[in-house]
Amino acid sequence: MIAALECRAPQAVPIWELSFHAWDAASGRHVVLGEEFAALTMQEQDHALHTNAEIIAGVCRDFNFAAVTMPASYWYQAPNDLAYYILPGEVRYLQMKVMHDLVGDDIMLIGNSGGVLGANYDVEFCETLVHAPEKIDEMASNTLRNGLETAKKYRDAGAGAVISSSDIADNSGPFYRPHQMSRFILPYLNDWAQACKQMGLYSILHSDGQLTRYLDDIAATAVNGLQAIDPVAGMDMLEAKKIVGERLCLCGNIDCGLIISGNPAEVFAETTKLLTTCGHMNGLVLGASNAVQEEAPIINYRAMIQAWQDNHPE
């Protein structure tokens, strides 16, 4: 994973998921998160953290994951709803520490720290963007500061990299205009990535949507990786790699919708096509374009892994 994030030639294209929710289906065991975890006693929570780590580590080894994003504070349904894929408060850092104690540096642990402002289609935000941009400056600055505080906690718990999940585009194109990107996004992305590097962390930006217009600008910052390369929005991994070269590691590109609604043959074919086309390039990480959700048939996901194995014979 480190070789890929540094755009060096790895022994094999690494596998990593932005957010993997199918631990139970993949393992035949049960990872305790969300409301179920919050309802446990302290002693029960401690046991659950260790069991969770054992299950996650086992699935990572089974699927040859080079890195894993640990359960975090997103994928919620409402501000106060402890939905499935979260751990409350400081517990998420403890879960990472337990995991690091178990696997060491064999699997890179990744935390979702935030740090970069995303798009906000709310009318009030859009009006502020136009009429009071200095308030957006303040939001971006606060987002950066909070993200770095979180990144440090993850680093201290054993993380090797952090993500800022900051959607700045949709299927039709970027949310921000060039002058807004240059003011509210790119400088903060660079500062976040530089500060993460100083902490000893690699940095990855996640954004859905059609980002081709800004790939060169993102590659010019200090960020190590960009995740999604969203095929639903028309993003093509080969074309994106031609733009960024070895300045930026690109991660993802297997349609997460296909993994949910397609069949194993289709997933296998799409994965094989990606690896055949781009697998020889430095700075590539295989994974779904977004979360691998609970609803995804595990047989479909295993087809992606099988395609990887067929393209990386021992």
C-alpha positions in Angstrom: 0.0 0.0 0.0 2.8 2.4 0.8 4.5 1.7 -2.5 1.2 2.5 -4.3 0.6 5.7 -2.3 4.2 6.8 -3.2 3.5 5.9 -6.8 6.3 3.3 -6.8 6.0 -0.2 -8.3 4.4 -2.5 -5.8 4.8 -6.3 -5.8 1.1 -6.4 -6.7 -1.8 -3.9 -7.1 -3.0 -3.5 -3.4 -6.6 -3.9 -2.4 -8.3 -1.4 -0.1 -11.9 -0.3 0.4 -13.0 3.2 1.4 -15.6 1.6 3.7 -16.2 -2.2 3.9 -19.5 -3.1 5.6 -19.7 -6.8 4.7 -17.7 -8.2 7.6 -20.4 -10.6 8.8 -21.1 -12.1 5.3 -17.4 -12.4 4.6 -16.5 -14.1 7.9 -19.6 -15.9 9.1 -19.2 -14.1 12.4 -20.6 -10.8 13.8 -18.9 -7.5 14.1 -20.6 -5.4 16.8 -21.0 -1.7 15.9 -23.6 1.1 16.1 -26.5 1.0 18.5 -25.7 -2.6 19.4 -22.2 -1.7 20.6 -23.5 1.4 22.5 -25.9 -0.8 24.5 -23.1 -3.0 25.9 -21.5 -2.7 29.3 -17.9 -1.5 29.5 -16.7 -5.1 29.9 -18.8 -6.3 27.0 -17.5 -3.4 24.8 -13.9 -4.3 25.6 -14.6 -7.9 24.5 -16.4 -6.7 21.4 -13.5 -4.5 20.3 -11.1 -7.5 20.5 -13.6 -9.8 18.7 -14.2 -7.1 16.0 -10.4 -6.8 15.5 -10.1 -10.6 15.1 -12.9 -10.7 12.5 -11.7 -7.7 10.5 -8.1 -9.0 10.5 -9.3 -12.4 9.3 -11.3 -11.0 6.4 -8.4 -8.7 5.5 -6.1 -11.7 5.2 -8.7 -13.8 3.3 -9.3 -11.0 0.8 -5.6 -9.9 0.6 -6.4 -6.4 1.8 -3.3 -4.3 2.0 -5.1 -1.7 4.1 -8.4 -1.3 5.9 -10.5 1.7 6.9 -11.6 1.2 10.5 -15.2 1.8 11.6 -15.6 5.5 12.1 -18.2 8.3 12.6 -19.9 8.4 9.2 -22.5 6.3 7.4 -25.2 7.5 9.7 -28.9 8.2 9.0 -29.4 11.2 11.3 -27.2 13.3 13.6 -28.1 11.4 16.7 -28.6 8.0 15.1 -26.0 5.4 15.9 -26.4 3.5 12.6 -24.6 0.3 11.7 -21.1 1.3 10.6 -20.0 3.6 13.4 -18.4 3.5 16.8 -19.2 6.3 19.3 -16.8 8.9 20.4 -13.3 8.0 21.5 -14.1 4.3 21.1 -13.2 4.4 17.4 -9.6 5.2 18.3 -9.5 2.4 20.9 -10.8 0.0 18.2 -7.9 1.1 15.9 -5.4 0.6 18.7 -6.7 -2.9 19.5 -6.5 -3.7 15.7 -3.0 -2.3 15.5 -1.9 -4.4 18.5 -3.2 -7.5 16.6 -1.8 -6.9 13.1 1.0 -4.5 13.6 2.1 -2.9 10.4 1.2 -6.0 8.2 -2.1 -4.2 7.2 -2.2 -0.4 6.9 -4.9 1.0 9.2 -6.8 4.0 7.8 -9.0 6.5 9.7 -11.5 8.9 8.3 -10.3 12.1 9.8 -11.8 14.7 7.5 -10.0 18.0 7.0 -11.2 19.3 3.7 -14.5 21.1 3.0 -16.9 19.2 0.8 -19.8 20.3 -1.4 -23.0 21.5 0.3 -26.1 21.8 -1.9 -28.1 23.5 0.8 -29.5 26.9 -0.4 -28.1 28.8 2.6 -24.6 27.4 2.0 -24.8 28.3 -1.7 -25.9 31.8 -0.9 -23.0 32.2 1.6 -20.6 30.9 -1.0 -21.6 33.8 -3.3 -22.4 36.6 -1.0 -20.2 36.0 2.1 -17.2 34.0 1.0 -15.3 35.0 4.1 -17.6 32.7 6.1 -16.7 29.8 3.8 -13.0 30.6 4.5 -13.8 30.2 8.2 -15.7 26.9 7.6 -12.7 25.6 5.6 -10.3 26.6 8.3 -12.3 25.0 11.0 -12.7 21.8 9.0 -8.9 21.7 8.5 -8.2 22.3 12.2 -10.7 19.6 13.3 -9.5 17.2 10.7 -5.9 17.5 11.9 -6.9 17.0 15.5 -8.7 13.8 14.5 -5.8 12.7 12.3 -3.4 13.0 15.3 -5.7 10.8 17.4 -5.7 8.2 14.6 -2.0 8.4 14.3 -1.5 7.8 18.0 -3.8 4.8 17.8 -1.8 3.2 15.0 -3.1 4.6 11.7 -0.8 4.7 8.7 -3.1 6.9 6.6 -6.2 9.1 6.9 -9.0 10.0 4.6 -10.9 13.2 4.1 -14.3 12.2 2.7 -15.1 15.4 0.9 -17.4 15.1 -2.1 -16.7 18.1 -4.3 -18.5 16.9 -7.4 -21.6 15.0 -8.5 -22.3 13.1 -11.7 -22.7 16.3 -13.7 -19.4 17.8 -12.7 -17.6 19.8 -9.9 -19.6 21.7 -7.3 -17.0 24.4 -7.0 -16.0 26.8 -9.8 -12.2 27.2 -10.5 -11.8 30.4 -8.4 -13.7 28.7 -5.5 -11.6 25.6 -5.7 -8.5 27.8 -5.6 -9.7 29.6 -2.5 -11.7 27.1 -0.5 -10.5 23.6 -1.4 -7.0 23.2 -2.9 -5.0 25.3 -0.4 -6.6 23.4 2.5 -6.2 20.1 0.8 -2.5 20.8 0.4 -2.1 22.1 4.0 -4.0 19.0 5.3 -1.8 16.6 3.3 1.4 18.4 4.3 0.5 18.4 8.0 -0.5 14.7 7.8 2.9 14.0 6.2 4.6 15.7 9.1 2.7 13.5 11.4 4.0 10.4 9.5 0.6 9.8 7.9 -0.3 9.3 4.2 -3.3 11.3 3.0 -6.2 10.3 0.8 -9.0 12.5 -0.6 -12.3 10.8 -1.3 -14.8 12.4 -3.7 -17.6 11.0 -5.8 -18.6 12.6 -9.1 -17.0 13.8 -12.3 -13.7 15.3 -11.2 -11.7 15.1 -14.5 -11.6 18.9 -14.7 -9.6 19.2 -11.4 -7.5 16.1 -11.5 -4.3 18.0 -12.5 -5.0 20.6 -9.7 -5.5 17.8 -7.1 -2.3 16.1 -8.3 -0.4 19.3 -7.8 -1.1 19.3 -4.0 0.7 17.2 -1.4 -2.1 14.6 -1.1 -1.0 11.0 -1.8 -4.2 9.5 -3.1 -7.6 10.1 -4.6 -10.4 7.6 -4.0 -13.5 6.8 -6.1 -12.6 7.6 -9.7 -16.3 7.3 -10.1 -17.4 5.2 -13.1 -21.1 6.2 -12.6 -20.0 9.8 -13.3 -18.0 8.8 -16.3 -14.6 8.7 -14.7 -12.2 6.4 -16.5 -9.2 5.1 -14.6 -6.9 5.0 -17.6 -7.7 8.5 -18.7 -7.4 9.8 -15.1 -4.0 8.1 -14.8 -2.8 9.7 -18.0 -3.6 13.1 -16.4 -2.0 12.6 -13.0 0.8 10.3 -14.0 2.9 9.3 -11.0 2.1 12.4 -9.0 -1.1 10.9 -7.4 -2.2 7.4 -6.5 -5.7 6.6 -7.8 -8.0 4.2 -5.8 -11.2 2.5 -6.6 -13.1 2.5 -9.9 -15.1 -0.8 -9.6 -18.7 0.3 -9.6 -20.1 -0.3 -6.1 -23.6 -0.4 -7.6 -22.5 -3.3 -9.8 -21.2 -5.1 -6.8 -24.7 -4.8 -5.2 -26.9 -5.4 -8.2 -24.8 -7.2 -10.8 -23.6 -10.8 -10.9 -20.2 -12.4 -10.3 -19.4 -12.7 -14.0 -20.0 -9.0 -14.5 -17.9 -8.0 -11.4 -15.1 -10.4 -12.5 -15.1 -8.9 -16.0 -15.0 -5.3 -14.9 -12.2 -6.0 -12.4 -10.2 -8.0 -15.0 -10.6 -5.1 -17.5 -9.3 -2.6 -15.0 -6.3 -4.7 -14.0 -5.5 -5.6 -17.6 -5.7 -1.9 -18.7 -4.1 -0.2 -15.7 -2.5 -2.9 -13.5 1.0 -2.2 -14.8 0.9 1.4 -13.7 2.4 2.8 -10.5 0.0 4.4 -8.1 -3.1 2.2 -8.4 -5.2 0.7 -5.7 -8.0 -1.7 -6.4 -11.4 -1.3 -4.7 -15.0 -0.4 -5.1 -15.9 3.2 -6.1 -17.6 3.7 -2.8 -18.7 1.6 0.2 -19.1 -2.1 0.0 -22.4 -2.2 1.8 -24.1 -4.9 3.8 -26.5 -5.4 0.8 -23.7 -6.5 -1.5 -23.8 -10.2 -2.2 -20.5 -11.5 -0.9 -20.3 -13.8 -3.9 -20.0 -10.7 -6.1 -17.3 -9.2 -4.0 -15.4 -12.5 -4.0 -15.5 -12.3 -7.8 -13.6 -9.1 -7.6 -11.0 -10.8 -5.4 -10.8 -13.8 -7.7 -10.1 -11.5 -10.7 -7.3 -9.9 -8.7 -5.9 -13.3 -7.8 -6.0 -14.4 -11.5 -4.1 -11.3 -12.4 -1.5 -11.8 -9.6 -0.5 -15.5 -9.7 1.9 -16.5 -7.0 
